[in-house]
Amino acid sequence: MCRQAIVAAAFACRALALAACGGHAPVDPGPALQILGEGTVVRSGDPVPVTSPYFDGTTLRLTAARGETLGIQVLHRGGGRTGLAIGASEVAIRGFEVRRARVTRPSTAMFGGSRGAGDYPDLLVEKPEPQTDPAYFEIAVGATVTPAIVHGELAVAGRRVPVVLTITTAILPPLPVEGVWAYEDPRELAWAKLPPSTLEDASASERACIALARRYGVLLSPDLPISAWPARKDLLAGAPDVPARIPAEPVAAAADVRAWIAATAGTHQVPFAIPLDEPRDAAAWAAVRALSAAVRAAGGGPASFRYAVTAAPRAEMGDAIDLYIAPDAAHLTGDTVARWTYNGRAPAAGSLVVDADEPGPRTWGWIAWRYQIATWYVWDALYWHDRHNRHGADLPGRATAAATDAVSFDDGEDHGNLDGVLLEPGDAATPCRPTLRLAQLRRGLEDRALLDAAFACDPAATKLLAERVMPRALGDATGAAAWPASDADFERARVELVTLAAACGDRRPR
């Protein structure tokens, strides 16, 4: 019997004995050492899961496609230095200390609800040999490495755990630029006392944040006035859709649309704009239609400048809208217009707040594949100050202090913990730092890429697997979330995808 099973059995026996004597059974804290994926978030004081898809209590076993990045959390009660080494030159390892966010006011239903107050692991601070509990490691497998079984070692506070990494013949292509667009306001850097940036002059500090987000599969960018395009077009290289900003007044908007079309001619990039957000009544929809007419008259349309609205399609709008962006805009069957989605809350999609149920944004990749969502829009990524809820105070508004109170957005009725905060502010050398939720999002995007690779090899089996894991979401969602409640279930499905994709051998998916 493995050590984990022995510990679990001992606690079970003790609980039965106490129950027989009329006492209270102790809460099983789980194993002192456990290894989990980035999607399993263990709040301080909560029991550690007894089982793991990676670790049997003795050996850490990992399976990867070439080009894939794996993420693991090492939970080790008591802390201590942790190191990971794998004997393959084309396998790169990054270690991170994990800092906790304190939830004192649980996120409200608008953000998908909450698991409750407590300290949640989230902020990732790069360190080769982290000492926090948990520690986090990224394991990036090179795209050209020879398939093999390679060995390594995890050293945890004096204990040594053998590691077996199986690198399969499956090949994961680089994540596309357009998978996730995360809005950001460059003023946040100066407000956080970092080297400042402007729309017309993206500073080195902002560029570092953009590069970091890109490493996780996220296109980080403001929506741009036409004046900012010359300074920022290199930061949007390869992105088929360019987030543009136009005025809400039709005449001024038409002039900007013409300028955007001229500026992007021949680039194979199409600007899009969301000038009127979430129209809710007849007057708002009338304004949407009037502005759409001005955009069309200026040459806008699906192939030149897309007019978008963050709402579900309405029949009376006809073909006035080029792109709908909303969770309830997308269905598995019957959609006739282009649609994206944004953010998420169950049962439509996993939530981004730090106290959400797992597996959070990992669900996005599976949903996007099933619903053919080209781009997932995230508002916001650098919402470090609650600038939208200042109650008459000057900008920038209340600063978020994740270590003491993780509420970032609070309108007096609803509040979300680290809503809009995918990256956290760092220092002048490292202006932005990633979060565990950003790593979860990347894991979902890589799951989506694996779905593409597996589908190219075995369409029928991949389709059945995707339907099993993600039977419905977005506009088809009803009642409770339809996907598995455990990140471990998603991990087992990921290994199935790697196996399906490996059937192609060295043939890259189309």
PATIDO-377756 format. One record per residue (C-alpha): x, y, z; residue number from 0; residue in three letters. Coordinates in steps of 0.1 Angstrom, whole numbers. Layout:
N
<<X,Y,Z>,NUM,"ala">;
...
***
This chain:
510
<<0,0,0>,0,"met">;
<<14,35,-9>,1,"cys">;
<<21,60,18>,2,"arg">;
<<-9,82,8>,3,"gln">;
<<-33,52,11>,4,"ala">;
<<-18,44,45>,5,"ile">;
<<-23,79,58>,6,"val">;
<<-59,80,45>,7,"ala">;
<<-67,47,61>,8,"ala">;
<<-53,58,94>,9,"ala">;
<<-74,89,95>,10,"phe">;
<<-105,68,86>,11,"ala">;
<<-99,44,114>,12,"cys">;
<<-94,72,139>,13,"arg">;
<<-126,89,127>,14,"ala">;
<<-146,57,132>,15,"leu">;
<<-132,53,167>,16,"ala">;
<<-141,88,177>,17,"leu">;
<<-175,85,162>,18,"ala">;
<<-181,54,182>,19,"ala">;
<<-172,72,214>,20,"cys">;
<<-194,102,206>,21,"gly">;
<<-164,125,198>,22,"gly">;
<<-159,147,168>,23,"his">;
<<-139,132,139>,24,"ala">;
<<-108,153,129>,25,"pro">;
<<-106,168,95>,26,"val">;
<<-81,148,74>,27,"asp">;
<<-55,174,63>,28,"pro">;
<<-45,151,34>,29,"gly">;
<<-9,141,26>,30,"pro">;
<<20,162,37>,31,"ala">;
<<33,161,1>,32,"leu">;
<<11,163,-29>,33,"gln">;
<<16,173,-66>,34,"ile">;
<<-13,189,-85>,35,"leu">;
<<-19,209,-116>,36,"gly">;
<<-24,246,-117>,37,"glu">;
<<-62,243,-118>,38,"gly">;
<<-65,228,-83>,39,"thr">;
<<-65,257,-59>,40,"val">;
<<-62,247,-22>,41,"val">;
<<-71,274,2>,42,"arg">;
<<-51,277,34>,43,"ser">;
<<-64,253,59>,44,"gly">;
<<-84,232,34>,45,"asp">;
<<-76,195,31>,46,"pro">;
<<-51,186,5>,47,"val">;
<<-65,161,-21>,48,"pro">;
<<-55,126,-13>,49,"val">;
<<-51,115,-49>,50,"thr">;
<<-34,131,-78>,51,"ser">;
<<-32,124,-116>,52,"pro">;
<<5,131,-114>,53,"tyr">;
<<18,116,-82>,54,"phe">;
<<12,82,-66>,55,"asp">;
<<30,91,-33>,56,"gly">;
<<63,78,-46>,57,"thr">;
<<70,89,-82>,58,"thr">;
<<60,120,-102>,59,"leu">;
<<49,110,-137>,60,"arg">;
<<42,135,-165>,61,"leu">;
<<31,131,-201>,62,"thr">;
<<37,158,-227>,63,"ala">;
<<34,167,-263>,64,"ala">;
<<64,183,-279>,65,"arg">;
<<59,221,-277>,66,"gly">;
<<37,218,-246>,67,"glu">;
<<42,236,-213>,68,"thr">;
<<31,217,-182>,69,"leu">;
<<24,233,-149>,70,"gly">;
<<26,216,-115>,71,"ile">;
<<20,228,-79>,72,"gln">;
<<41,211,-52>,73,"val">;
<<21,212,-19>,74,"leu">;
<<44,204,10>,75,"his">;
<<32,212,45>,76,"arg">;
<<58,231,64>,77,"gly">;
<<75,246,34>,78,"gly">;
<<112,244,26>,79,"gly">;
<<133,247,-5>,80,"arg">;
<<120,229,-36>,81,"thr">;
<<139,221,-68>,82,"gly">;
<<131,203,-100>,83,"leu">;
<<155,189,-125>,84,"ala">;
<<148,169,-156>,85,"ile">;
<<176,153,-177>,86,"gly">;
<<168,167,-212>,87,"ala">;
<<185,197,-227>,88,"ser">;
<<153,208,-246>,89,"glu">;
<<131,208,-214>,90,"val">;
<<132,242,-198>,91,"ala">;
<<121,245,-161>,92,"ile">;
<<109,277,-144>,93,"arg">;
<<103,277,-106>,94,"gly">;
<<80,302,-89>,95,"phe">;
<<71,310,-53>,96,"glu">;
<<34,313,-49>,97,"val">;
<<20,342,-28>,98,"arg">;
<<-15,341,-15>,99,"arg">;
<<-44,365,-20>,100,"ala">;
<<-67,371,10>,101,"arg">;
<<-104,370,4>,102,"val">;
<<-122,387,32>,103,"thr">;
<<-154,395,13>,104,"arg">;
<<-163,366,-10>,105,"pro">;
<<-170,374,-47>,106,"ser">;
<<-207,380,-55>,107,"thr">;
<<-229,360,-79>,108,"ala">;
<<-221,385,-107>,109,"met">;
<<-186,370,-108>,110,"phe">;
<<-198,334,-104>,111,"gly">;
<<-199,333,-66>,112,"gly">;
<<-172,322,-42>,113,"ser">;
<<-157,293,-23>,114,"arg">;
<<-156,315,7>,115,"gly">;
<<-132,336,27>,116,"ala">;
<<-96,326,31>,117,"gly">;
<<-61,328,16>,118,"asp">;
<<-58,315,-20>,119,"tyr">;
<<-26,308,-39>,120,"pro">;
<<-23,331,-69>,121,"asp">;
<<7,355,-74>,122,"leu">;
<<37,338,-91>,123,"leu">;
<<72,352,-83>,124,"val">;
<<99,335,-104>,125,"glu">;
<<126,318,-83>,126,"lys">;
<<146,287,-93>,127,"pro">;
<<142,270,-59>,128,"glu">;
<<110,283,-44>,129,"pro">;
<<104,279,-7>,130,"gln">;
<<66,285,-5>,131,"thr">;
<<38,261,0>,132,"asp">;
<<28,255,-27>,133,"pro">;
<<57,259,-51>,134,"ala">;
<<49,261,-88>,135,"tyr">;
<<70,249,-117>,136,"phe">;
<<66,253,-155>,137,"glu">;
<<80,225,-176>,138,"ile">;
<<84,236,-212>,139,"ala">;
<<91,208,-236>,140,"val">;
<<109,218,-268>,141,"gly">;
<<90,214,-301>,142,"ala">;
<<120,196,-317>,143,"thr">;
<<130,173,-289>,144,"val">;
<<132,136,-297>,145,"thr">;
<<103,116,-282>,146,"pro">;
<<116,97,-252>,147,"ala">;
<<111,88,-216>,148,"ile">;
<<134,111,-196>,149,"val">;
<<141,110,-159>,150,"his">;
<<146,137,-133>,151,"gly">;
<<142,145,-96>,152,"glu">;
<<121,167,-74>,153,"leu">;
<<138,177,-42>,154,"ala">;
<<113,189,-15>,155,"val">;
<<126,200,19>,156,"ala">;
<<152,172,20>,157,"gly">;
<<130,145,4>,158,"arg">;
<<138,133,-31>,159,"arg">;
<<111,122,-55>,160,"val">;
<<119,105,-88>,161,"pro">;
<<104,121,-119>,162,"val">;
<<95,103,-151>,163,"val">;
<<86,125,-181>,164,"leu">;
<<72,108,-212>,165,"thr">;
<<76,130,-243>,166,"ile">;
<<53,117,-270>,167,"thr">;
<<54,120,-307>,168,"thr">;
<<25,145,-306>,169,"ala">;
<<34,180,-316>,170,"ile">;
<<17,211,-302>,171,"leu">;
<<20,241,-324>,172,"pro">;
<<26,276,-309>,173,"pro">;
<<-5,292,-294>,174,"leu">;
<<-22,315,-318>,175,"pro">;
<<-20,353,-313>,176,"val">;
<<-58,357,-313>,177,"glu">;
<<-69,331,-288>,178,"gly">;
<<-74,356,-260>,179,"val">;
<<-75,394,-261>,180,"trp">;
<<-71,410,-227>,181,"ala">;
<<-78,447,-224>,182,"tyr">;
<<-54,468,-204>,183,"glu">;
<<-51,505,-196>,184,"asp">;
<<-14,516,-197>,185,"pro">;
<<-21,543,-171>,186,"arg">;
<<-21,516,-145>,187,"glu">;
<<17,513,-147>,188,"leu">;
<<23,549,-136>,189,"ala">;
<<-4,546,-109>,190,"trp">;
<<14,515,-95>,191,"ala">;
<<46,536,-94>,192,"lys">;
<<62,517,-123>,193,"leu">;
<<79,533,-154>,194,"pro">;
<<49,550,-171>,195,"pro">;
<<34,543,-205>,196,"ser">;
<<10,560,-229>,197,"thr">;
<<-12,549,-257>,198,"leu">;
<<10,568,-282>,199,"glu">;
<<43,556,-267>,200,"asp">;
<<43,521,-253>,201,"ala">;
<<71,521,-227>,202,"ser">;
<<96,493,-221>,203,"ala">;
<<77,485,-189>,204,"ser">;
<<44,480,-207>,205,"glu">;
<<61,460,-235>,206,"arg">;
<<76,437,-208>,207,"ala">;
<<40,431,-195>,208,"cys">;
<<28,425,-231>,209,"ile">;
<<56,400,-237>,210,"ala">;
<<49,382,-205>,211,"leu">;
<<12,378,-213>,212,"ala">;
<<21,366,-247>,213,"arg">;
<<41,338,-231>,214,"arg">;
<<8,326,-216>,215,"tyr">;
<<-11,328,-249>,216,"gly">;
<<-27,362,-242>,217,"val">;
<<-27,393,-264>,218,"leu">;
<<-25,422,-239>,219,"leu">;
<<-35,455,-255>,220,"ser">;
<<-56,486,-250>,221,"pro">;
<<-82,494,-276>,222,"asp">;
<<-64,519,-298>,223,"leu">;
<<-73,553,-312>,224,"pro">;
<<-59,556,-347>,225,"ile">;
<<-32,580,-334>,226,"ser">;
<<-17,551,-314>,227,"ala">;
<<-14,527,-343>,228,"trp">;
<<21,537,-356>,229,"pro">;
<<36,532,-321>,230,"ala">;
<<18,499,-314>,231,"arg">;
<<14,480,-346>,232,"lys">;
<<45,460,-339>,233,"asp">;
<<30,448,-307>,234,"leu">;
<<0,435,-326>,235,"leu">;
<<20,418,-353>,236,"ala">;
<<3,385,-364>,237,"gly">;
<<-30,394,-348>,238,"ala">;
<<-58,391,-374>,239,"pro">;
<<-80,414,-353>,240,"asp">;
<<-69,448,-341>,241,"val">;
<<-87,463,-311>,242,"pro">;
<<-96,498,-323>,243,"ala">;
<<-113,527,-305>,244,"arg">;
<<-137,551,-323>,245,"ile">;
<<-159,579,-310>,246,"pro">;
<<-196,572,-303>,247,"ala">;
<<-206,602,-324>,248,"glu">;
<<-214,590,-360>,249,"pro">;
<<-196,618,-379>,250,"val">;
<<-164,615,-359>,251,"ala">;
<<-166,578,-359>,252,"ala">;
<<-168,577,-397>,253,"ala">;
<<-136,597,-401>,254,"ala">;
<<-117,573,-378>,255,"asp">;
<<-131,542,-396>,256,"val">;
<<-118,555,-429>,257,"arg">;
<<-84,562,-413>,258,"ala">;
<<-82,527,-398>,259,"trp">;
<<-91,510,-431>,260,"ile">;
<<-64,530,-449>,261,"ala">;
<<-38,523,-421>,262,"ala">;
<<-44,485,-422>,263,"thr">;
<<-48,480,-459>,264,"ala">;
<<-27,451,-471>,265,"gly">;
<<-18,439,-436>,266,"thr">;
<<-43,410,-435>,267,"his">;
<<-54,426,-402>,268,"gln">;
<<-90,438,-396>,269,"val">;
<<-97,465,-370>,270,"pro">;
<<-128,460,-347>,271,"phe">;
<<-144,483,-323>,272,"ala">;
<<-169,481,-294>,273,"ile">;
<<-180,518,-292>,274,"pro">;
<<-212,512,-272>,275,"leu">;
<<-209,486,-245>,276,"asp">;
<<-238,463,-234>,277,"glu">;
<<-268,482,-248>,278,"pro">;
<<-297,475,-225>,279,"arg">;
<<-328,495,-237>,280,"asp">;
<<-344,507,-269>,281,"ala">;
<<-325,541,-269>,282,"ala">;
<<-292,523,-265>,283,"ala">;
<<-300,500,-294>,284,"trp">;
<<-311,529,-316>,285,"ala">;
<<-277,545,-309>,286,"ala">;
<<-260,512,-319>,287,"val">;
<<-279,512,-352>,288,"arg">;
<<-271,548,-360>,289,"ala">;
<<-234,543,-353>,290,"leu">;
<<-233,511,-373>,291,"ser">;
<<-248,529,-403>,292,"ala">;
<<-220,555,-401>,293,"ala">;
<<-194,528,-399>,294,"val">;
<<-209,510,-430>,295,"arg">;
<<-211,543,-449>,296,"ala">;
<<-174,549,-442>,297,"ala">;
<<-165,515,-457>,298,"gly">;
<<-167,493,-427>,299,"gly">;
<<-178,457,-429>,300,"gly">;
<<-167,421,-420>,301,"pro">;
<<-135,423,-442>,302,"ala">;
<<-125,459,-435>,303,"ser">;
<<-136,472,-401>,304,"phe">;
<<-158,452,-379>,305,"arg">;
<<-185,469,-358>,306,"tyr">;
<<-189,448,-326>,307,"ala">;
<<-214,449,-298>,308,"val">;
<<-212,431,-264>,309,"thr">;
<<-246,416,-266>,310,"ala">;
<<-265,386,-280>,311,"ala">;
<<-279,390,-316>,312,"pro">;
<<-312,407,-321>,313,"arg">;
<<-333,400,-352>,314,"ala">;
<<-343,436,-357>,315,"glu">;
<<-306,446,-362>,316,"met">;
<<-304,426,-394>,317,"gly">;
<<-268,426,-407>,318,"asp">;
<<-259,459,-390>,319,"ala">;
<<-235,441,-365>,320,"ile">;
<<-204,424,-378>,321,"asp">;
<<-194,407,-345>,322,"leu">;
<<-214,398,-314>,323,"tyr">;
<<-194,394,-281>,324,"ile">;
<<-213,378,-252>,325,"ala">;
<<-216,344,-235>,326,"pro">;
<<-252,341,-246>,327,"asp">;
<<-244,349,-282>,328,"ala">;
<<-228,315,-289>,329,"ala">;
<<-245,282,-294>,330,"his">;
<<-234,248,-307>,331,"leu">;
<<-259,249,-336>,332,"thr">;
<<-279,276,-353>,333,"gly">;
<<-256,306,-351>,334,"asp">;
<<-254,326,-384>,335,"thr">;
<<-233,356,-373>,336,"val">;
<<-197,359,-361>,337,"ala">;
<<-195,357,-323>,338,"arg">;
<<-169,358,-295>,339,"trp">;
<<-174,357,-258>,340,"thr">;
<<-160,375,-228>,341,"tyr">;
<<-149,367,-192>,342,"asn">;
<<-170,339,-176>,343,"gly">;
<<-191,326,-148>,344,"arg">;
<<-207,293,-143>,345,"ala">;
<<-227,277,-160>,346,"pro">;
<<-216,296,-191>,347,"ala">;
<<-178,294,-185>,348,"ala">;
<<-153,292,-156>,349,"gly">;
<<-147,324,-136>,350,"ser">;
<<-115,344,-134>,351,"leu">;
<<-119,356,-98>,352,"val">;
<<-94,341,-74>,353,"val">;
<<-121,325,-51>,354,"asp">;
<<-140,308,-79>,355,"ala">;
<<-146,271,-81>,356,"asp">;
<<-120,250,-100>,357,"glu">;
<<-110,245,-128>,358,"pro">;
<<-118,282,-136>,359,"gly">;
<<-104,295,-169>,360,"pro">;
<<-90,261,-179>,361,"arg">;
<<-126,255,-192>,362,"thr">;
<<-122,283,-217>,363,"trp">;
<<-100,263,-242>,364,"gly">;
<<-125,234,-242>,365,"trp">;
<<-154,257,-246>,366,"ile">;
<<-137,277,-274>,367,"ala">;
<<-130,245,-293>,368,"trp">;
<<-165,232,-290>,369,"arg">;
<<-181,265,-299>,370,"tyr">;
<<-155,277,-324>,371,"gln">;
<<-148,309,-306>,372,"ile">;
<<-119,326,-323>,373,"ala">;
<<-112,351,-296>,374,"thr">;
<<-120,353,-259>,375,"trp">;
<<-122,389,-247>,376,"tyr">;
<<-110,395,-212>,377,"val">;
<<-119,427,-193>,378,"trp">;
<<-95,436,-177>,379,"asp">;
<<-59,423,-172>,380,"ala">;
<<-42,451,-152>,381,"leu">;
<<-72,465,-132>,382,"tyr">;
<<-49,474,-103>,383,"trp">;
<<-71,503,-92>,384,"his">;
<<-109,504,-90>,385,"asp">;
<<-111,534,-114>,386,"arg">;
<<-147,526,-124>,387,"his">;
<<-160,529,-88>,388,"asn">;
<<-144,560,-74>,389,"arg">;
<<-176,576,-62>,390,"his">;
<<-165,611,-72>,391,"gly">;
<<-129,607,-61>,392,"ala">;
<<-100,615,-84>,393,"asp">;
<<-82,588,-105>,394,"leu">;
<<-69,562,-101>,395,"pro">;
<<-92,550,-74>,396,"gly">;
<<-86,525,-46>,397,"arg">;
<<-56,503,-51>,398,"ala">;
<<-60,466,-48>,399,"thr">;
<<-39,450,-20>,400,"ala">;
<<-43,413,-27>,401,"ala">;
<<-24,402,4>,402,"ala">;
<<-49,418,27>,403,"thr">;
<<-81,423,7>,404,"asp">;
<<-83,409,-28>,405,"ala">;
<<-115,428,-39>,406,"val">;
<<-105,447,-70>,407,"ser">;
<<-139,457,-83>,408,"phe">;
<<-166,470,-59>,409,"asp">;
<<-196,490,-72>,410,"asp">;
<<-213,489,-38>,411,"gly">;
<<-236,460,-47>,412,"glu">;
<<-213,435,-64>,413,"asp">;
<<-176,429,-58>,414,"his">;
<<-150,405,-73>,415,"gly">;
<<-118,393,-59>,416,"asn">;
<<-90,400,-84>,417,"leu">;
<<-116,405,-111>,418,"asp">;
<<-97,422,-139>,419,"gly">;
<<-63,412,-125>,420,"val">;
<<-46,385,-145>,421,"leu">;
<<-12,400,-139>,422,"leu">;
<<0,418,-108>,423,"glu">;
<<23,448,-105>,424,"pro">;
<<59,440,-98>,425,"gly">;
<<89,464,-98>,426,"asp">;
<<109,484,-123>,427,"ala">;
<<129,453,-133>,428,"ala">;
<<98,431,-136>,429,"thr">;
<<68,454,-141>,430,"pro">;
<<43,426,-143>,431,"cys">;
<<41,392,-126>,432,"arg">;
<<19,362,-137>,433,"pro">;
<<-8,346,-116>,434,"thr">;
<<-19,310,-111>,435,"leu">;
<<-52,320,-129>,436,"arg">;
<<-31,332,-159>,437,"leu">;
<<-14,298,-159>,438,"ala">;
<<-48,281,-158>,439,"gln">;
<<-59,301,-188>,440,"leu">;
<<-28,290,-207>,441,"arg">;
<<-35,254,-198>,442,"arg">;
<<-69,257,-213>,443,"gly">;
<<-55,272,-245>,444,"leu">;
<<-30,244,-248>,445,"glu">;
<<-58,219,-242>,446,"asp">;
<<-75,236,-272>,447,"arg">;
<<-44,232,-293>,448,"ala">;
<<-43,195,-283>,449,"leu">;
<<-79,191,-293>,450,"leu">;
<<-69,205,-328>,451,"asp">;
<<-39,181,-329>,452,"ala">;
<<-60,151,-318>,453,"ala">;
<<-88,159,-342>,454,"phe">;
<<-64,159,-371>,455,"ala">;
<<-55,123,-362>,456,"cys">;
<<-88,109,-350>,457,"asp">;
<<-118,132,-355>,458,"pro">;
<<-144,108,-342>,459,"ala">;
<<-126,100,-309>,460,"ala">;
<<-117,136,-303>,461,"thr">;
<<-152,148,-308>,462,"lys">;
<<-166,122,-284>,463,"leu">;
<<-140,132,-258>,464,"leu">;
<<-147,169,-262>,465,"ala">;
<<-185,163,-259>,466,"glu">;
<<-179,142,-227>,467,"arg">;
<<-158,169,-210>,468,"val">;
<<-178,199,-223>,469,"met">;
<<-213,189,-231>,470,"pro">;
<<-227,225,-231>,471,"arg">;
<<-217,260,-221>,472,"ala">;
<<-222,296,-232>,473,"leu">;
<<-256,302,-247>,474,"gly">;
<<-266,266,-242>,475,"asp">;
<<-258,266,-205>,476,"ala">;
<<-286,258,-180>,477,"thr">;
<<-286,250,-143>,478,"gly">;
<<-253,239,-129>,479,"ala">;
<<-220,238,-148>,480,"ala">;
<<-219,209,-172>,481,"ala">;
<<-182,203,-171>,482,"trp">;
<<-162,182,-146>,483,"pro">;
<<-158,199,-112>,484,"ala">;
<<-123,187,-107>,485,"ser">;
<<-91,198,-125>,486,"asp">;
<<-79,162,-122>,487,"ala">;
<<-107,151,-146>,488,"asp">;
<<-95,177,-171>,489,"phe">;
<<-59,165,-167>,490,"glu">;
<<-69,129,-174>,491,"arg">;
<<-87,141,-205>,492,"ala">;
<<-56,160,-216>,493,"arg">;
<<-35,128,-214>,494,"val">;
<<-61,112,-236>,495,"glu">;
<<-57,140,-261>,496,"leu">;
<<-19,137,-261>,497,"val">;
<<-24,99,-268>,498,"thr">;
<<-48,106,-297>,499,"leu">;
<<-25,133,-311>,500,"ala">;
<<5,110,-308>,501,"ala">;
<<-11,86,-333>,502,"ala">;
<<-1,110,-360>,503,"cys">;
<<36,105,-351>,504,"gly">;
<<57,132,-367>,505,"asp">;
<<29,144,-390>,506,"arg">;
<<20,179,-378>,507,"arg">;
<<-18,186,-376>,508,"pro">;
<<-32,206,-405>,509,"arg">;
***
